Amino acid sequence: MPRLLDAFCGAGGAGMGYSRAGFDVVGVDIKPQPRYPFEFHQGDALAFIEEHGHEFDAIHASPPCQAYSSLQALHKHIERADLLGPTRDALRRVGRPWAIENVIGAPIESGVYLCGTMFDGLRVYRHRWFETPFLIFQPAHLKHTMRAYAHRAPDGRSRKEIYMDGDSFASVTGNAGSYAGPGMGIDWMIGSELSQAIPPAYTEFIGRQLLASLLCEVG
């Protein structure tokens, strides 16, 4: 089974998709990830890529996205790490097939744009770019609308929930695992982890095409 390094892995949304596509997944993140569902190493992801990336058949990376998030406009006083460029440079030096995932607004050079409307069973739109050096099919992006509601959470904090076309949601704050998890196809994370995760369906889609590309190279 081909091995894939899941860098900046978080709690494993991306890793689960690659596993379902047929990869043996190993994750690395600077923070402890007690619910990560595969082999995990705590450490600096960029250093791990440089030191161990050549040991894998492919590499996925999800560097911090806050510098490019639309919410950054509300927190301009906070300096955010910009690791997308250094991550791309490290992946190119290693020379393995790779994919970088990040938010809309990130300086992605080429790749595909994914949304939950492209996948059966998802109730989230969570738009994400995937930059890759290999060709990936771009699914059609269905038109959708949003409605936003604000209400008081049980702990007294205000919480806004943004819904898309009925009961699907775009993003949530607070511990929303009871409905955000099923909507994203994730059943092992808590709310704070879900807020940073992507649906496994995204990377299963990417991973199947990556695996086909690897098999073509071998053949």
N, C-alpha and C positions, 0 to 999 in steps of 0.2 A: 504494500500500500504506500503511495507517495506521501511524503511528510511535508506538512505546511507549518511555517512559523507564523503565529498570530501575535504581531507586535502591537503594543499599547492595547492589550486585549480586553481590559475591563472585565466584566463578569461573563463574557463569552457569547454575546449575541452573534458576532461575526464568526467566531470559531465553530459554533454549532452548525451554521449553514455549510461551512466547508467540510465538516465531518459528514453531514448528510450527503454531500456531493461525492464523497469517497476518499477524503484525505485523513491521514493520521495527524491530528492537530496538537501543537505544543504552544502554550501561551507565555508571554512575558509582559509584565507591567511593573511600574515603579511602586505601586501600592499593593497591599495584600488583597487577594481576591478569593475569599473563602468559599464562594459558590461557583468558581470557575469549574466547568465540568470535565476538563481534560488536564493533561500534565501541565503544571504551572511552575514558572520561575519568577521570583520577585527580583527586579533589578531594572537598570536603565535600558530601555528598549533599543535606543540607537547603538549603545555599546554592545548589546547582545547581537544585533544585526551584524555589526562589523566583525565580531568575534566568532559567531556561530552560524551566520546566515548561509554560508557555503555548505553547511551540513544538511540543508533542506532542499526539497525539490521546488518549492515555491514559497513566497512570503507575502502575507497580507499585513498592512499597517494602517492603523487608525490614529494618527497623531492628534493631539488636542485641537479642538475645533473652535474654542471660545473666541480666538482672535478674529474669526471670520463670521461668527454668528450674528444674526440680526439683533440679538439682545445686547451685543457689545455697545451699541449706541446708547443704551441706558446706563452703562457702567464705564464711561470713557476714562475715568480716573484710575481704573484698574489695569495694570499692565499684564497682557496675556502672552504666554509663550507661543512663538511661531515656529513650529518644528516641521512644517510640511516640506519646505525646501531642503533642510538637512536630511530629512527622511528619504526624500527622492534621491538625493545625492548618494546616500549610503546604499540604497537598494541598487542603484546603477553600478556602484563599485563592486558589490557582491556578484552581480551578474546572473542572478536567478530570476525566473518569471515572477512578477510581482503585481500587486494591486494596492492602491492607496485609497482609502475612503475618507470623505470629508463633506462638510455642509455646503449648501449653496452659498456662493460668495467667496469660497476658497479659490486660490489661483491654480485650478486644475488645468493641465495642458491638453489632455485628450482623454476620452473614455466614454462612459455612459452615465445617464441620469436615471435614477430609480425612484419609484414612488409606490406606496402600498396599494394604490388602485391597480397596479400592474399584476398583482398576485391574488389568486383566489384565497378567501378565508381571512385576509388581513383587514383590520378596522383602524388603520392608521395611515396617514400619507407620508410622514417623515422623509422628505426629499433628501437624497444623498447623491453625491458624485462619486464615481469610481474611476480613478485614473489607472490605466494599464498600458503596457507597451505591446499588448497583443490585441487582436481584433475581437470585439464583443458585440453581439447583436443588441440593438437598442429597441426595447419594447415601446409600443405606443403609449403615450401619456394621456389618460382620460381626463376630460374636464371635470373639475369638482369645485364645490363651494364650501365656505366655512361659516360657522356661527360661533360666537364667543359668549360664554356665560361666566359670571363671577359669583361665588358664594362663600360662605364662611365654613372653613373646615372644622372638624370636631375639636382640634386643639386651639381654636380661636383665630388662627391665621387666615387671611384672605387667600383664596385660591382661584385661579382662572383656568377654565377648561375650554379648549378650542375644539369644536366638533366639525366634522366634515360629512356632508351628505347623510343626514340622519344620525346614527349613533356611533359613527366612527370619529376618532379624535386625531388631532395633529400633535399636541404636546400637552403635558400636564406638569404641575408642580405639586409637591407634597407626596405622601405615600399613597400612590394610586395603583398599587400592584393588583388589587382585586379585579380591576377591569382593564388596565393598561397592558398587563402581561398577556392575557388571552387575546387582546386585540393585536398584539405584536407577534403572537405565536411563541411566547416565552413563558415557562411555568416554574422557573427556578430562581428568579431574581426578586429583590425587594424594590420599592419605588425609587430610591435614590440611584440604584443601578440601572433601572429601566430608563431613567431620564437621559442616560448617556448611551444607551444601547441602540443597535439597529436590528430589525427583524431578521432572523436567520434565513428567511426566504430570499433576501437580497444576495447573500453570499453563497447560498446554494445555487442560485442562478449563475453568478459569476464563476463559482467553483466548477460547475459542470463544463463550462466552456474552457476554463483553464485546464481541467483534466484532459479534455479532448485535445487541446493544443499540445500538452505534454506527450500524450500517446502518439500523436502524429509525428512528433520529433523522434520518438523512439522507433516508430515504424519506418 
